Amino acid sequence: MIEAALLANPWYAAALIVAVYLFGYAVALYEARLYLAGVDEHIVYREGYPLAHEYADTWARRRPASWRFVALLALVAVAVPLVGQLAATRFSQPKLFLAIVGGLVLVDAAESLEHLRNIALYRAILAGSAGGKIELARRAMLTPRYVEWYTLATILGAIALVDASWFCLGGALGCLVAAQRLRDWVIVRT
């Protein structure tokens, strides 16, 4: 049903992607604020807080969003409907468009899931549910992340097979690529 709506009007696909990106950005900022509100006394990342590099400039200027992120949203809002029209009319491959949209939406949703899990953990720590201190190396922090992405790729791939969903297939491939890239980076750099 959602796939039919996305194919019927590619602007819906652009709106969905923008909404998922906005949600992901908001939960990432909230997670980072919780970490800096006292969680950093209990969980220490050896190479620094992972989101600090991404959002440092935005935080320093007290802005709700970086220009880079706003430009990305504008690009997505314009490019996705064009890609949808091209895929459907020029190339007669609307399923490819669904796979692209599924990859963009579900990969970012997977990232948001990680942020939401961290928010739950950080809120529990701030509420006094945990004591002590743990220091994590980058490898210890990133390995569970790519394992989770491989798991999501498997689940989405199974859904794609059972339901013949190109949207879920795109999400599965996107999660698989993201997991493999992160795994390779962890092995080489840590």
C-alpha positions in Angstrom: 0.0 0.0 0.0 2.8 2.5 0.9 4.7 1.4 -2.2 1.7 2.2 -4.4 1.3 5.7 -2.8 5.1 6.4 -3.3 4.9 5.4 -6.9 1.7 7.4 -7.6 3.2 10.5 -6.3 7.0 10.8 -5.9 6.5 13.9 -3.8 5.2 11.6 -1.0 8.5 9.8 -1.2 10.5 13.1 -0.9 8.3 14.1 2.1 8.8 10.7 3.7 12.6 10.9 3.3 12.7 14.5 4.6 10.6 13.5 7.6 12.8 10.5 8.4 16.0 12.7 8.1 14.5 15.4 10.3 13.5 12.8 12.9 17.0 11.2 12.8 18.7 14.6 13.2 16.5 15.6 16.1 17.0 12.3 18.0 20.8 12.5 17.3 20.9 16.0 18.8 18.8 15.0 21.8 21.1 12.0 22.4 24.2 14.2 22.3 22.6 16.7 24.7 21.8 13.9 27.2 25.3 12.5 26.9 26.8 16.0 27.7 24.3 16.5 30.5 26.0 14.0 32.7 26.2 10.6 31.0 29.8 11.5 30.0 30.7 10.9 33.7 29.6 7.3 33.4 30.4 6.4 29.8 33.7 7.6 28.3 34.6 7.1 24.7 38.3 7.0 24.3 38.3 8.8 20.9 35.7 11.3 22.1 31.9 11.2 21.8 31.0 9.9 18.4 28.5 12.6 17.5 30.7 15.4 18.6 32.5 15.7 15.3 29.3 15.8 13.2 27.5 18.4 15.3 30.4 20.4 16.9 30.0 23.4 14.6 26.2 23.4 15.0 26.4 23.3 18.8 29.1 25.9 19.0 26.9 28.3 17.1 23.8 27.4 19.0 21.9 26.7 15.7 19.2 24.1 15.4 20.7 22.7 12.2 23.8 23.1 10.0 23.6 24.6 6.6 24.9 21.3 5.2 21.9 19.5 6.6 19.5 22.1 5.3 21.1 21.9 1.9 20.8 18.1 2.0 17.1 18.3 2.8 16.5 20.8 -0.1 18.4 18.5 -2.5 16.4 15.5 -1.4 13.1 17.4 -1.7 13.9 18.4 -5.3 15.9 15.3 -6.5 13.7 12.5 -5.3 10.6 13.5 -7.3 12.7 13.9 -10.4 14.3 10.5 -9.9 10.8 9.1 -9.4 9.6 10.6 -12.6 12.6 9.4 -14.6 12.4 5.9 -13.2 8.8 5.6 -14.0 8.5 7.3 -17.3 11.9 7.4 -19.0 13.3 4.0 -17.8 10.0 2.2 -17.0 11.6 0.9 -13.8 9.4 2.2 -10.9 10.6 -0.7 -8.8 14.1 0.7 -8.9 12.7 4.0 -7.5 11.1 2.1 -4.7 14.4 0.4 -3.9 16.2 3.8 -3.8 13.6 5.3 -1.5 13.6 2.2 0.7 17.3 2.4 1.0 17.2 6.1 2.0 14.4 5.7 4.4 15.2 2.5 6.1 19.0 3.1 6.5 18.3 6.4 8.2 15.5 4.7 10.3 18.1 2.1 11.4 20.4 4.9 12.6 17.5 6.5 14.4 16.9 3.2 16.2 20.4 3.3 17.5 19.9 6.9 18.7 16.7 6.0 20.4 18.3 3.0 22.2 21.1 5.3 23.4 18.5 7.9 24.6 16.8 5.2 26.7 20.1 4.1 28.2 21.2 7.7 28.8 18.0 8.7 30.5 18.3 5.6 32.8 21.8 6.6 33.7 20.8 10.2 34.4 17.9 8.9 36.6 20.4 7.0 38.7 19.8 3.5 37.4 23.5 2.9 36.8 26.6 3.6 38.7 30.3 3.4 38.0 32.2 4.3 34.9 32.9 2.5 31.7 35.5 3.4 29.1 34.9 2.3 25.5 37.3 2.1 22.6 36.0 2.9 19.2 36.0 -0.7 18.2 33.9 -1.7 21.2 31.4 1.0 20.3 31.2 0.4 16.6 31.2 -3.4 16.4 27.7 -3.9 17.8 26.5 -1.2 15.4 27.6 -3.0 12.3 26.4 -6.4 13.7 23.0 -4.7 14.2 23.0 -3.4 10.7 23.8 -6.8 9.3 20.8 -8.1 11.4 18.5 -5.5 10.0 19.7 -6.2 6.5 18.8 -9.9 7.0 15.3 -9.0 8.5 14.5 -6.5 5.7 15.8 -9.0 3.1 13.5 -11.7 4.4 10.5 -9.2 4.4 11.4 -8.3 0.8 11.4 -11.9 -0.2 8.2 -12.8 1.5 6.3 -9.7 0.5 8.0 -9.0 -2.8 8.8 -5.5 -1.5 11.3 -3.5 -3.5 11.1 -0.9 -0.7 12.4 -3.4 1.8 14.9 -4.8 -0.7 16.4 -1.3 -1.0 16.5 -1.0 2.8 18.2 -4.4 3.1 20.8 -3.5 0.5 21.3 -0.1 2.1 21.9 -1.6 5.5 24.1 -4.3 4.1 26.3 -1.7 2.4 26.4 0.5 5.4 27.3 -2.4 7.7 30.1 -3.6 5.3 31.5 -0.1 5.0 31.5 0.4 8.8 33.0 -3.1 9.4 35.8 -2.4 6.9 36.5 1.0 8.5 36.6 -0.6 12.0 39.0 -3.3 10.9 41.3 -0.9 9.1 41.2 2.0 11.5 40.9 0.5 15.0 
